């Protein structure tokens, strides 16, 4: 299925995110496809540990308090537009949430803002924990 930056912006707006300061691209949004790569939890973990990707968590603080991946910064979905300056452009950014839905919105938004190689962790932290990868807190299942 083709996703569009406009969809991501609409969802962010509904989530209470402030308007983005820079204007949208001049080309019609309906014609722009945003590519987001899907990463298995195991592959994302290995690439992150090797320093090849950055991972951000876009869940809410209450969810993050319950369980989290140590070393992965929390940037709630609604805050992504105003915190772009704190998200690296030096390497691909892979986004984590509970099951992958919010991660896709954030990754599509980042891609629409010029981030290269954005992706999501398939299945989110639920799949991460099910794969036996390290996390802190209670089981997200």
C-alpha positions in Angstrom: 0.0 0.0 0.0 1.3 3.5 -0.9 1.5 6.0 2.0 1.6 9.7 1.6 3.2 12.4 3.7 -0.1 14.2 3.9 -1.6 11.3 5.8 1.3 11.4 8.3 0.9 15.1 8.8 -2.9 14.7 9.3 -2.4 12.0 11.9 0.2 14.1 13.7 -2.2 17.1 13.6 -4.9 15.0 15.1 -2.5 13.8 17.8 -2.0 17.5 18.8 1.3 18.2 17.1 1.9 21.8 16.2 2.2 22.9 12.7 5.5 22.3 11.0 7.4 25.5 10.4 8.7 24.7 6.9 6.3 24.5 4.0 5.2 21.3 2.3 6.9 20.3 -1.0 5.6 22.0 -4.1 4.8 18.7 -5.9 1.3 17.3 -5.4 1.3 15.2 -2.2 -1.0 12.6 -3.9 1.8 11.7 -6.3 4.5 11.3 -3.7 5.1 7.9 -2.3 7.1 7.7 1.0 9.2 4.6 1.3 9.5 3.1 4.8 11.6 0.0 5.3 10.3 -2.7 7.6 12.9 -4.2 10.0 12.5 -7.5 11.9 13.3 -6.9 15.6 16.4 -9.1 15.4 17.8 -7.3 12.4 17.0 -3.8 13.8 18.7 -4.8 17.1 21.8 -6.1 15.4 22.1 -3.0 13.2 21.5 -0.7 16.1 24.1 -2.4 18.3 26.6 -2.2 15.4 25.9 1.6 15.1 24.5 1.4 11.6 21.0 2.8 12.5 19.4 4.9 15.2 16.2 3.8 16.9 13.6 6.1 18.4 10.6 5.2 20.5 7.4 7.1 19.7 5.1 5.8 22.4 3.7 7.9 25.2 5.6 8.4 28.4 3.3 6.2 30.4 3.9 3.3 28.0 7.7 4.0 28.1 7.6 3.8 31.9 6.1 0.3 31.7 8.7 -1.1 29.3 11.5 0.3 27.2 14.7 -0.6 25.3 17.6 0.8 27.2 19.4 3.5 25.2 16.6 4.2 22.8 15.3 7.8 23.2 11.6 8.5 23.8 10.1 11.1 21.4 6.3 10.7 21.6 4.6 10.8 18.2 3.0 14.2 18.8 6.4 15.7 19.6 8.2 14.4 16.5 7.6 17.5 14.3 9.0 19.9 16.9 11.9 17.7 17.9 13.4 17.0 14.4 16.6 18.8 15.5 17.2 16.0 18.1 16.8 13.2 15.5 20.0 12.3 13.7 20.3 12.5 10.0 23.7 10.8 10.1 22.3 7.3 9.7 18.9 5.7 9.0 16.3 6.1 11.7 14.2 3.1 12.6 11.1 3.9 14.7 9.7 1.7 17.5 6.2 1.8 19.1 4.0 -0.8 20.7 2.9 -2.7 17.6 4.1 -0.6 14.6 1.2 1.7 13.7 2.5 4.9 15.3 6.0 4.0 14.2 4.9 3.9 10.6 3.3 7.4 10.9 6.4 8.8 12.4 8.7 7.1 9.9 6.6 8.3 7.0 6.7 11.8 8.4 10.5 11.7 8.8 10.9 10.4 5.2 8.7 13.3 4.0 11.0 15.7 5.8 14.1 14.4 4.0 15.3 11.6 6.3 16.9 8.8 4.3 16.4 5.2 5.0 13.6 5.5 7.6 12.0 2.4 8.8 10.0 0.7 11.5 10.5 -2.3 13.8 7.9 -4.8 12.6 5.5 -5.6 15.5 7.0 -2.9 17.7 8.2 -3.6 21.3 5.7 -6.5 21.5 7.6 -8.3 18.8 10.9 -7.1 20.2 10.2 -8.8 23.5 8.7 -11.9 21.9 12.0 -12.3 20.0 13.8 -12.4 23.3 15.6 -9.1 22.7 16.6 -7.1 25.8 14.2 -4.6 27.3 13.4 -3.2 30.7 10.2 -3.3 32.6 7.1 -5.5 32.4 6.2 -7.7 29.4 4.6 -5.6 26.7 2.5 -8.6 25.4 
